[in-house]
Amino acid sequence: MIVRLAREQDFPAFLGLAAQVEHWFGPMVEDPGFHGAVDQHIRRSTALVAVSGPDLLGALLFGAKPPVYHVHWLVVSEKARGQGVGGALMTDAVRRFVLGPGSIEVVTFGADHPGAVASGARAFYERLGFTPAEATDPGPEGGSRQVYRRSVI
């Protein structure tokens, strides 16, 4: 597996990943806002992909604005979950984009959301040292959301 900056030609694979998680996050594949966000992150070199041969295993969109950094979107393909892809993406993002003391934030499922356990997202972020923080606005599908935060030095 290689983690690298995303390229324009990776865009269709981003949509493929989005299709796998729309049931948790709401519509993305046909959403012009999602398309624009992916395109903008690729152009700003703040989008990463994990690849193995021709297969895109995961992708991450990162907001690199110190002192508070943001994981805007992180998805691992269904077939690659549990194989260290998400951790590799996060490790590479921190190495590339986090320049000093501050915190990294991500909005994930609230504890009562059906995807909280099924997706493994909350447990994943906790393994990486994130802790649950304040609740935030519901997701586009109406499900609860919560901020997770990790300090960086």
C-alpha positions in Angstrom: 0.0 0.0 0.0 1.2 3.5 -0.9 -0.2 6.7 0.5 0.2 9.7 -1.9 -1.4 13.0 -2.8 -4.6 12.5 -4.8 -4.6 13.4 -8.5 -7.4 14.5 -10.8 -7.6 11.0 -12.3 -8.5 9.7 -8.8 -11.8 11.6 -8.8 -13.9 8.7 -10.1 -12.5 6.5 -7.3 -13.5 9.1 -4.7 -17.1 8.8 -6.1 -16.8 5.0 -5.8 -15.8 5.3 -2.1 -18.6 7.8 -1.5 -21.1 5.4 -3.0 -20.1 2.8 -0.3 -20.9 5.1 2.6 -23.8 7.2 1.4 -26.2 5.2 3.6 -24.3 6.6 6.6 -23.4 10.1 5.4 -26.2 11.0 3.0 -26.0 11.7 -0.8 -22.5 12.5 -2.1 -22.1 10.8 -5.5 -24.4 13.2 -7.3 -23.8 16.2 -5.0 -22.1 19.1 -6.7 -20.9 20.3 -3.3 -19.1 17.1 -2.6 -17.6 17.1 -6.1 -16.4 20.7 -5.5 -14.8 19.8 -2.2 -12.9 16.9 -3.6 -11.7 18.9 -6.6 -10.7 21.8 -4.3 -8.7 19.5 -1.9 -7.0 17.8 -4.9 -6.0 21.2 -6.3 -4.7 22.4 -2.9 -2.8 19.2 -2.4 -4.7 18.4 0.8 -6.3 15.2 -0.5 -4.6 11.9 0.1 -5.3 8.4 -1.3 -4.1 5.0 -0.3 -3.5 2.7 -3.2 -2.5 -0.8 -3.9 -1.7 -1.4 -7.6 -4.7 0.0 -9.5 -7.1 -0.1 -6.5 -7.9 2.9 -4.4 -8.2 1.6 -0.8 -9.1 4.8 1.0 -9.1 8.6 0.7 -8.8 11.6 3.1 -9.6 15.3 2.7 -7.7 17.4 5.2 -7.9 21.0 6.4 -4.5 22.3 7.1 -5.1 25.6 9.0 -3.1 25.8 12.2 -3.7 25.6 15.1 -6.9 23.7 14.5 -6.6 21.1 11.8 -9.6 19.2 10.4 -10.2 15.8 8.9 -12.9 16.8 6.4 -13.6 13.3 5.1 -11.9 9.9 5.6 -13.3 6.7 4.0 -11.7 3.3 3.6 -13.2 0.9 1.0 -15.3 -1.9 2.3 -12.8 -4.6 1.2 -9.9 -2.8 2.9 -11.4 -2.0 6.3 -9.5 -3.3 9.3 -6.2 -3.5 7.3 -4.5 -0.3 8.6 -5.5 1.9 5.6 -7.2 4.6 7.7 -4.3 4.7 10.2 -1.8 5.0 7.3 -3.8 7.9 5.8 -4.0 9.7 9.2 -0.3 9.2 9.9 0.6 10.6 6.5 -1.7 13.5 6.9 -0.2 14.5 10.2 3.3 14.1 8.8 2.5 16.3 5.8 0.1 18.9 7.1 0.4 19.4 10.9 3.1 22.0 11.5 3.0 22.6 15.2 1.0 22.7 18.4 -2.7 22.6 18.2 -5.4 20.1 17.7 -6.9 17.9 15.0 -10.7 17.7 14.9 -13.0 15.4 13.0 -16.8 15.2 13.0 -18.1 11.6 13.2 -21.2 9.8 14.2 -22.9 10.5 17.5 -23.0 7.5 19.9 -26.7 6.9 19.1 -26.2 6.9 15.3 -26.6 3.5 13.6 -23.3 4.0 11.8 -21.4 4.6 15.1 -20.8 0.9 15.7 -21.3 -0.5 12.2 -18.7 1.8 10.6 -16.2 1.5 13.4 -15.5 5.2 13.1 -15.7 6.2 16.7 -13.5 3.2 17.8 -11.0 4.0 15.0 -10.5 7.6 16.1 -10.2 6.6 19.7 -7.4 4.2 18.8 -5.6 7.1 17.2 -5.8 9.2 20.4 -8.9 11.2 19.7 -11.4 11.8 22.4 -15.1 12.6 22.1 -15.9 16.3 22.5 -19.0 18.4 21.9 -22.1 17.4 19.9 -22.5 19.2 16.6 -25.1 19.7 13.9 -26.8 16.5 12.5 -25.5 15.1 9.3 -27.4 15.5 6.0 -29.2 12.3 6.6 -30.4 13.6 9.9 -28.2 11.4 12.2 -26.4 12.7 15.2 -22.8 13.9 14.9 -20.0 14.5 17.5 -16.7 16.2 17.3 -13.6 14.1 18.2 -10.4 16.0 19.0 -6.7 15.1 19.5 -4.0 17.4 20.7 -0.8 17.7 18.8 2.5 19.2 20.0 
